[in-house]
């Protein structure tokens, strides 16, 4: 009995749906941004409702809030994380990924 060898692909290799270079990556970035915006919108909505239930006027407090240097630092770090998360897809296709054999040898 002959065994068929399954060809190994590089792990993480993605299918390409559009012929033009970069379109898949840009679409992936848009989807990641949409996911981030959706999650943040839901959290903000729930936070505002929870605080309003406690009798706090959140909308006017947010509008009048003055950012401190510490606030600016935290927001800057979070902004950088978001940029790296969204743009990571653009580098993933050009950098490649480790092969399956490399993954298996790491565990040995």
Secondary structure by P-SEA (a helix, b strand, c coil): cbbbbcccccccbbbbcccccaaaaaaaaaaaaaaaaaaaaaaaaaaaaaaaaaccaaaaaaaaccccaaaaaaaaaaaaaaaaaaaccccccccccccaaaaaaaac
